[in-house]
Amino acid sequence: MRRAHCPLQTQAKPTTQGGPSRRSPPMPQPAQAYTLAQNMRGAGIMVACTGIFTVHDALMKLVAAEIGLWEAIFLRGCIASTLLAVFTARLERSRLRLARADLRALSWRTVGEMGSTLMFLAALFHIPFANATAILQVAPLAMTLAAALLLRERVGWRRSLAIAVGFGGVMLIVRPGTEGFTAWSLCALGAVGFLVMRDFSTRSLSRAVPSVLVAFVAASSLTLTGAAGLVVTGWTAPSPATLAQVGLAGLLVTAGYIMITMAMRTGDMSFIAPFRYTALVWALILGMLLFADFPRPLTYAGAGLVVATGLFTFLRERALGRKAERAAAGTPPR
């Protein structure tokens, strides 16, 4: 599951080992200074990482017509879970003993990961490729809104306006009440809600929780969910081509877990994170080449609003964070 960066995760406690969950990367230590070369390398890894995740989604959409949602999730999960199990097995046994608070947070996070993945893939199988990806980019704005409503975090009028405009951009993509509207677009919006649950839970995890363990729990839980769905829908023997596509999807999603960790640990998060929005470029290209999806002008306009407001919110929070740091250090504002 993908993927949208959440600016509020700058407060998350980073883990120190292993590959992260797909959408909740460990954050680099704020005290460390990075060179321009390191930042550019991290940005390049991030662009490649979003491309990997988008190709993964395209592969999952390609196999949907033959084997369906549950079987695709199960087969992909078997590969990803096996690979992540190998990494998890290399951890010291003491690191696998989690505190009760971490177990609770990990449980809620897994629910959020499962819900977001299932709802996003369900939407992806039924609506244009770029539309599903664009809707998911509103997750950072949703996280900011949830923090204001649930945690009483202060959100000024600028970010409040950005949130409203960003959700307006989503409405341009979804177009409720029009001929082009489909209820499956609401599944993509539901995925955003589960992403918020997942990211809030991730913020509660302590440093003691290895990120590779978090990824393994999510992947194995999704695999078991896919197996449970197969009990109801039944098994369809996949063709060799479909098996190859699902196998490649499993390898890509595992590589994405590792690469997103590399990206966030290679350079400054404030420089690298906005490059996640290149997922929209990948989605537009793959949608046209593989599925003959040519978005309408309103979709382009809506996606532009979502990206612009997301970037504004991120930069605004970074500026406020630096202002608070200068105030704490007694440095006069610039």
Steps between C-alpha positions, in 0.01 A plus 500: 500500500628845423644733606386850553735694722363632824670821618399436860719193503798722561412446864513123471761304685735345250594137508857401452491181303324328215262596220191703584138463431420635159337821600675567848875539449735563792609860513865611503643653813420874488837598642693357209606734219498368145698622201339596170639182343337287772169681459506456123581130541213460745265681262607272215432193713158642593407558135606145417309371802173666396554354155541152649181530703308632200622216276394262778150649497486474121593132517231435761244674278608292200442170681165608645301391196624140530537416868317771696586702809535232768715263299726782382552617860567145617755416230680831529500469879656154492805640325528821702441324833762235424763758411421716803501191724862441396593853610299469822666170589837678501392725786610428855228315689490770767387754238191292427367543855278807489355706781123491547461856368697410187291187447183707518634762260627231263159332501319821407764579243453161338124557482565832327749342258261219413203731453689749286648228279173314449298813425764653274543184295122455477474854363803450275339197337191704400598864434765661277853443622601866531175590679560248778858618546398867503233448766754330725724810493251679726615286795743764641218756508269247665766430763532870578121530530479195727774637725304823539172321578626211713820628660399865519817598317488862390442547127505860380276653236757445223517125549125482560446669165753264338309200637171632364650571158670160495176316572338716235761361261395148598140587416614605152656156458207306646230725345206384718160535339639496147486234232865413557451435873545146632454375854840334476654847532363502853712191570809704418381767744438228758859387449611851598309466828676173579833661411434762767433222753819326397717811523358608837580153634847512349573817695432307822760231432821529699855479371518144632272371221701393193340638185560172315286328763223755441516433127498122552194515726313712244599278206416173677166639625405599146602156375273331754218739409541409135486130593177560696347679202588205278285275717199703385593580139686183414831438323562576134800328348722786379678487169881499494496864385279599793720312747802684362323836538393429858847370583657817365248706701607318817866569430431866421298569813776345712765705319284808555500439877880498500551789257269736683708441814816579303345819364392633837837417659715634216401868514287764667135395517377853425691487170416143403137449607336729238646277227235242598258695285688373194273195546240697305737536204570126504128425527408725207764341277417140593126567483531622142742227387347196669131580543430771240382726783506862386388718793254780444606863548316511834710208624820688413368810673398307811832316519684831466303648791567196719875510432528878537313511831688197630834664424383828655392322818829317526709813445284698742546242774875495436514880532301492825726227634812701427346808659427302816856364507646850469273623777606214726867572427455873563589589142319810369262433208620583151 
